Amino acid sequence: MDSKIATLEQMDQWLDQNRITEIECLVPDLTGVPRGKIMPRDKFTHDHEMRMPESVICATVTGNWPDPNVMNKFLSDTDKDMHLRPDISTLRLVPWAETEPVAQVIHDCYFNDGTLVDYAPRSILKRIMKLYEQHDWKPVIAPEIEFYLVEKSIDPDIPLRPPVGRSGRSETARQHYSIDAVNEFDLLFQDLYNYCDAMRLDLDTLIHEVGAGQMEVNFLHGNPLKLADKVFYFKRALREVAIKHGMYATFMAKPMAWEPGSAMHVHQSIINKNTKQNIFSNPDGTPSKEFYWYIGGLQKYVPQAMSFFAPYVNSYRRIVRHTSAPINVKWGTDNRTVGFRIPKSDSANRRIENRVIGSDANPYVAFAASLACGYLGIINQIEPTNEEFNNAYDSNYELPESLNEAVYNLAECPELIEVLGERFCGIYQAVKLTEYSEFKRIISSWEREHLLLHV
């Protein structure tokens, strides 16, 4: 738990010190959207009882639900209530609230019998972390999240454009690692860092990425659940600060046709809780068998888990050859063209970077799925392929190329379904197939441009 707020007494003291009048009670749904209720401080403090329908978590990104005949296989047909309990370690200020002091706190979902709702995103990550705990392992991750700043756009038929910076001009060229390009948005980022400091999100670095208006923030490494909470909060904060400065921030995997996509690269390692040593390294500093087996697990299961890492139709527009995104499951040391990069480091910090995940992924689900793939690799002692020393962008595709294909890949992987939970996987598949079906009804501008008068 967060050392700052660990008890109900400390919570009350914190609420008093910050003169909080309202609490935003949040639950991340399958898409990563914050759901919940707003409560007066007194009601939150003295009556923690809060409920929401079970179905709230299972909404599609468009706000619809899968076919009831499908969902009734996994949920009650009467849409019963879930009981919500706050994780007080996640209590944070809402720094963009201007009219009165407001706090936010993330809740866990429980059934009537007191068990965790097993298809809630936070529950999935907790489930996987328990598997590691059974072996006295402590997974450690560090996410890097790319995003775009774009002009405000209220018409979805008009392509997005980079925003105007302090110079009065929009970016028209690639500005990879440019300090001056970041400084174009100094006031925005000053507010963002102030928000993140107030929310104790522990950001590490900020850089300008390859695309016009594309940035990246890195988080300090730590506990996967705490990092997922921080990413969840960060997305809220960034969207708010962008709107404050007259623009939008987007985590779409591919928001602009001719610009690179946005990823959420996740560095992963495992600490033995007894020895405090990184199990990816032998005592002599060489890579361990567990290190190679973890890579082998990622290679075998990531193609089956792809719908967790690339959860929308748009996600697969990023997974294209020579667009700064991996198209296969090769691995290599200090090689950014592979799916699984091994950064150069000393033996204590040996880690594996999963570069497949898109920034549009739900952090709870993506972290859980990546850790599950590596876990299965170690448990089943899966050997990886030979290391890739060349440009892997020139290699064959080894990842699904559509959401439809990715969802059906998951259905054919009983090992992954068993680890993540049959009900969660069933609901997730139903939600994603519903979204895919909705998308197929939309006629794109490309179709009107090239087919209207030519076929």
N, C-alpha and C positions, 0 to 999 in steps of 0.2 A: 504494500500500500504506500501511497505518497506520504513521506515522513512529515509533511506540513499539516495534513489533515487526516488523522488516523482514528479519531474517536468522535462520538457524538458531542462530547463536551468541547473538543477543539473545533468542531463544525459550528456550534453555536457561537463560540468566541469569534470565529472568523466572520460569520454572518453579521455579528454585532459590530465588529471593527470596521467592516466595509459598508455598514448601514444598508444592508440588502433588504429590498422591499418585495422583490419577486424572484421566483426560481423557474428557470426553463428546464423541465424534466424531459430528458432526451433518450430516445431509443434508436440506434442505427438499424435501418431495415436492410433487406437483401441488396438493395442498390446502393446503400451507403447514405441514403437520404435521412436526415434527422426527423423522426416522428416524436410525438409526445404531447405534453400539456404544459401550460403555464399556471403556476400556483402562487398565491400570496405566501410570503415568508412564514407567517404564523401557522398557516395550515400545513405547510411543508414540515415545519419543525415539530408540530404536535400531532400530526396525523399523516404518517408516511404512506398510508394506504392509497394506492393509485392503480387503476386498471385500464386496459385497452383491449379491444377485440384481438383474438389470435390472428386474424387475417391481415392486420395492419402491416405486419412484417413482410407479408408475401405479395405486396403490390408490385406491379411492373413499373418500369421507369415512367410510363405514361399515366400511371394512376389507376390502371385496370387490374383485373385478377384473371388467372387461368380459369378454364372451364370447371365449374363446380363438380362435375362428374369425375374429373381428375383429382381435384383438391380433396374431395371427400375420402380419397384413399389414405390421406395423411392427416386431415383435420376433422374435427367434429362438424356435422352438417348444420349445427345450431350456432356456429361462430361464438364460442364461449369466450369469457374474459381471460386475459393473462393478468397476473399480479406483478407489479413493477416495484423493484426495490433499488434504491439509490446506492451506487458505489461511491461512498463519500470521499474516497481518495481522488475522484475525478472532479470534485467541486472546483469550479473556476469562475472568475469574473466574466461578464460579457462586456468587454471594454468599449464596444461600439454603441452601447446603450447610452443615450444622451439625456433622456428626460428624468431618469431615476436609476439608482444602483440596482443592477440585475446580476444574478448568478446563473450558472448552468451546471448541470450534473447529469452524468450518464447513468442509466438504469439497466439492470439485468431483468430478464423476463422469467417468470415462474408459472408453472401449472398449478391447479388447485391443490395437488398433493404435495406441493413444496419442491418439486424437482425443476431444474432449469428447463426452459423451453429449448429443446435440442436443435431447433432449426434457426434460432436467433444467431446472428453473426458473432456476437461476443461469446456465446455458448460454444460455437464451433471452435474458436481459437482456444478457449479454455479446455475443451475436450482433447485437442492435440497436445497442448502443453502438459496435460496429465499423463499422456503416454510417455513423454520425455521424463517426467518426474518419477515414473515407475522404474526407470533405469538410473536414477540419480543424475540425470542430465539437465542442464539449464540452457535452453536455446537463447542465443543472443543475436539480435538483428540491428541493422542500421539502414533505414530507407532513404533514398534520394528521389525527390519528386519533381518532375518537369511540368510546366504549365505555360499557357500563353496569356498575355495581356492583349485584349482586342478592343476595338471601338465598340461602343454600345450598338446593339443591333436588335431592333424589335421586329424585323421582317425576316423570318427564317429562310425565305427564298433568295435573299441577297447574301453573297459570300462574305465571310468575315474578313476584316482588314486589321493590320497592326494599328495601335492607337497613336495619337499624337503626343510626343514628349515635350519637355520644357523648351526645346528649341523651336517648337511650332511645326515640326515635321514628323512624318511617320517613317519608320525604318523601311528601306527598300532593298537592303543588302544583308548578307549573312554577317553576324556580329559575334561569332563564337568567342567567349571569354572576354569580351570587350568591357572594360570598366566604364568607359564613357557612355556606352549604350545603356548600362545599368543606371548610370547617373541621370539619364534622361527622365527617370521616374523616381528621383531621390525622395520627394515628399511622400509618395505612396509607400516606398519601402521604409522610410522612417516611421510612418504610422504602423506599418505591418510589424516591424520589430518591437514597437511599443506594445502593440496588441499581444504579440507572442510572449513578451516578457511578463506582461500582466497575467497571462494564462499559463506561465511556466512550461512552455513547450520545448525549450532547450534546442533551438535551432543552432546549427553549426555554421555552415557557409551558404552564401548566395552567389550564383554566377549567372551570366548570360549564356544561354545555350545557342545552338546553331540557328534556329529559326528566327524570323523577324518577330520580335516581341516575345520570344520564348525564353523563359528563365528556369532555374533549378534551385531548390533549397535542399540542404542535407541536414539530417537529424543526427544527434549524438547517439551512439549505440546503446542498447539496453534491452529490457524485458519486452517481448513481442506484444503482450496485451497493452502495456503502457504506451508503447510506440504506436499501436493501432489507434488508441484513444487520442494521442497527440496529432496524428495525421487527420483523423476525423475532425478534431477541433480546428486544425490548421486550415482545412478546406473552407470551413465556415468563415474564419477570420479573413482569409484572402479574398473571398467573394465580397465580403462586406467592405473591406478597405478599397477594393477596386471600384465598387459602386460609389463610394464616397468621393473618389477622385475622377468620376465621370467616365469610367470604362468598365469592362467586364473582365473577369478572370475565368478561364476555362481549363478544366482537366480532361476535356475530350481527348481521346487518343490521337485523332487526326482532324483538327479543326479547320485547316486550310489545305487545299489540294496540293499546292506546290511547295509546301514547307514540311520539314520533318515532323514525325509524330512525337507524342509525349509519353515517356516511360516512367515507371516507378521501380527503379533498380533497388533490389533488396540484398544487402550483404548478410550472410548467415554463418554462424559458427556455433559450437556447442561446448559448454564448460562442464566438467565433472564436478558435481557439487561437493564431493568429499575431498578430492585432491586440489580443486580450484584450477585445474589445468585444462587447456584447450584439447579436446579429444581428437582434433584434426591433426595433431602433431605428436610424434613419438618423443620419448625423453631425450633422444639425441638430436631432436629438431627436424627430423625427416618427416614427410607426410605419412600419416597413419593409414591403416586399412579402412578405418571408419571414414576418413576423408574421401578416399576413392569410392567407397560404397555409397556415400551421400551423393556424390556426383552421378554415380550409376543410377540411383533412385530418381534424381531429377531428369536424367536422360530418358528413362523408361516411362515415367508417369506424367511428366509435364504435358506431353501431347494429349494425354487423356484428361488432364485437369485444365486444359486451356480455357474453357468457358469461365473459370474462376479468375484467370489472369487477363482475359480479353472478353469482357462480359457483354459487349454490345456489337451490333452490326458494324458500327463505325470503327470498332477496335481493330478489325482485320484490314482496314485501309492503311494502318501503320505497319503491318507485318508484310512488307513488300521489299524485294531485293534492292540493295543499294540505297536505302532510305534511313540509315542509321539505326535500324532495328534488326534483331536477329530473325532468321527464317528457319533455323534448325536448332538442334540440341547438342551441338559440338561444344567442347570445353577447351580452354587454353589459358596459359599464364600471360597476364598483361595483354590480352587480345580482346579488343572491344568489338570485334565482328562476330563473336560466338554468343551462344545463348547463355553460357555459364562461364564467366570470367573469373580467374584467380588473380586478385591483385597481388603485386609484389609486397611482401611484408616479412617480418621476423616470424619465427615459429609460434610464438605466443599469440600472435594476431592473425594466424592463417585462417582464411575465410573464403567463402564462395559467393559470388555476386550473381544473382538471378536477374538477367537483363531482359527476360521475356515479358514481364508484367507491365501492363499499361497503367498510366496515371489515372485512368477512369475506373480502375478496379476498386472494389470495396476493400479497404486495408485489412479488416478482420478476416475476411474470407480469403484474400490473396495470401496473407501471412500464414494462415492455417494450412492452406493447400500446398504452399511451397515447403513448409516444415513437414507436412505429411508425406510428400514425395521423397524428401531426403530421409525421413524416418524409415519408410518402407525399404529404401535402398540399403540402409544399415542392417535392419532386421533380417532382410533376405539376402544380404551379402552380394549385392548386384555389382558386378564389375563394370567400370565405364569403358567406353571406346578409347582408342589411343588419343593422346593430346593433339589438338589442332594448332599447327604453327603458321598456317597460311591465312589468307583472307577468306573467311567462311561465308561471306556474302556471295561468293562465286559457287558455293556448293548447292546441293539439291535442297528443296523444301522438305522439312521434316515436321512442321507444325501445321495444324489445321488452317485452312484458308477462308473459313466462314464460320459464323456462329452456329449454324445448323450442323455442320460437320463436327464442331467441337462438342456440342451437347450430346450427339450420338456416340462420340468417342468415350465420354464419361459413362454412358449407359453400358458400355462393353468392358468396363474395368471394375470387376467385383472387389478387388483388393482395396482400391481407393474408396469405393462406396462404403465398404465395411469400416474403414478407418474414420471417415468423415461422418458417417451415419446415414442409414438408408432413407430416413424421413427427410433429412436436410437435402440430400442429393435429389430425391424425388420432387420435392417442392421447387428446388432451384431449377431443375430441368423444365418443369412445367412453366415457371415464370419466364425462362429464357425462350422457350419455344413459342410462348404467347407473344412475346416482344418481336420475335422473328416473323411471326405470322402477320402482326400489325404492320411491320415494315414493308412486307411484300405488297401491301395494298397501295403504297405510295408511289406515284410516278415522279421520277427525278427529272431535273433540268437536262441532264445528259440525254435521256430518252427523248424528250421533246426537241432538243437541239438536233440530234442525229437521225431520228426515226420519223419525225412528223411528216416530212416531205420527201424522204428518201426511200421508203420501203413500200 
